[in-house]
Amino acid sequence: MRTDTLAGALPAREHLPVGGAGRPPVLDVVIPVFNEEKDLEPCVRRLHAHLAATFPYAFRITVADNASTDGTPEIAARLAATVPEVRSARLEQKGRGRALRTVWSASDAPVLAYMDVDLSTDLNALLPLVAPLISGHSDLAIGSRLARSSRVVRGPKRELISRAYNLILRGSLAARFSDAQCGFKAIRREVAERLLPMVEDTGWFFDTEMLVLAERAGLRIHEVPVDWVDDPDSTVHIVRTATEDLKGVWRVGRALATGSLPLERLSRPFGDDPRDRELSGVPRGLTRQLVGFCAVGVLSTVLHLALYSGFRLGVGPQLANAAALLLSAIANTAANRRLTFGVRGRARALRHQAQGLVIFGIGLALTSGSLAALSAATGAPGHSAELAVLITANLAATVLRFLLFRLWVFPERSTSKDDR
C-alpha cells in the first residue's frame, strides 16, 4: 500500500460513485482458500450468480490461494479464465490474514470484502453488509452470528467457544463489537490503506486485531445479523487457533496500553457535511472534549474522595487531602491525555504530567485553602462538612483545569509539513 504518502487524519466519508465503463469495480470480494478443490468452483459460481442478479454496482471476485497443494490453483485459474469478474491470486505462504492483506492492498476497488469458501453465511446479507460502506456511513462492516435476530445452526462446542472468545475480548480489550470471528467482513479501501500496516497477525487473529484497532481509533463498525450454518467439514484446528488468538489478545492489549500504535492516523473529521468543516469561531471537538473531561472528572473526584477518606484514618486533613489529590491528579492527567484530548504514544508524556502537576498545585491551593477557611470558621468541622467543602472546591478547580488542559497542556496544533 502507499503508506509512505499518507499523512494526517482520514478524510470525511463520501458516497461512492456508481461504477461505469472504464471505472474499477466498487466491490472486490476475496475468497481465501487452502486446499479447497472440492468447494471452490461451486462457491465462486454461486457467489457470481448472486452478485450478477442482485448487486447494483460493478463487482469483482478474487480467489486468494494460500499455498494450496491440491488442485485448487488450477481450478482458480480456470474460473478466472472462464467466469467474468473473477480473478485469482497465488500466495506461496499460508495464512488467511496474509492472503487478505496481500489482495486487499493490491485492489483498486473502494470497498473490500471477504467470505469463507464454504458460504456458511447466507448471501442475502452481502448487500446489507457493504451498503453502509458504499453510502459513506461506516468504515468497516461485519456479519454477526451473535445478534438477537441472527439464525445460526452449529454444534454446542463451537457455540461455547465463540461466545467465550468474544467475552474475553470484551473483558480484556474492551471490545464492543459482537462477533470477531465470523468470516464475513468488509472495509473501505482508504481505511484499509492505513489500518492494515498496523495489523501484525497473518492468520486467524487478523480479523480480531483489525477490528480492535479500528474500534479504538473511533472508526464506525456496522454489524449485520446473519443466517449461518456451520460447515461440518471445516479444517480449522480449534485448539491451536484459540491458543494463537490468546497470544494475539495479549500482544494487542500490550500495544494499546503502551500507546505504541499511531491510531490518530485513523481518525475521521466530525461530520461528513462540508458545512461542518466551514464553521468559524467554533473550537473543534469542544463538545466531545467536554463530555470526556466531565466523565474523567467524575471518576477522579470519586477517587480523590475515596483516597482522602482512607488517608484521613491515619493523618490530618491537610496531609490526607494533599496525598489524595496528588494521586488522583496523576491519574486524571493520564486519563484526559488519552481519552479526552486523544493524545497517544509516549511523546511529551512526562511534560504533560509535569504540567498536570502545576495544575495540581493550583487545585491543592484551592482545596487546602477551603479546608483552612472551614477550620478557621468552625473550629472542629465534621467529616461530612469537610467532604462538602472539598466537593465545592473541586468543582471550581475542575473548570480551571479544563481550560488549562485545553489551552496550555493539550492545545490544538495544525498539522505542518514537519509533523508529517
Secondary structure, DSSP 8 states (H G I E B T S, - for coil): --GGG--SS-----------TTS--SEEEEEEESS-TTTHHHHHHHHHHHHHHH--S-EEEEEEEES--SSHHHHHHHHHHHSTTEEEEEESS--HHHHHHHHHHH---SEEEEE-TT--B-GGGHHHHHHHHHHTS-SEEEEESSSTT-EEE--HHHHHHHHHHHHHHHHHH----S-S--SEEEEEHHHHHHHGGG----STTHHHHHHHHHHHTT--EEEEE-EEE--TT----HHHHHHHHHHHHHHHHHHHHHT-S-GGGG---S-SSGGGGT--SS-TTHHHHHHHHHHHHHHHHHHHHHHHHHHTTTS-HHHHHHHHHHHHHHHHHHHIIIIIS---SSTTHHHHHHHHHHHHHHHHHHHHHHHHHHHHHHSS--HHHHHHHHHHHHHHHHHHHHHHIIIIIS------TTT-
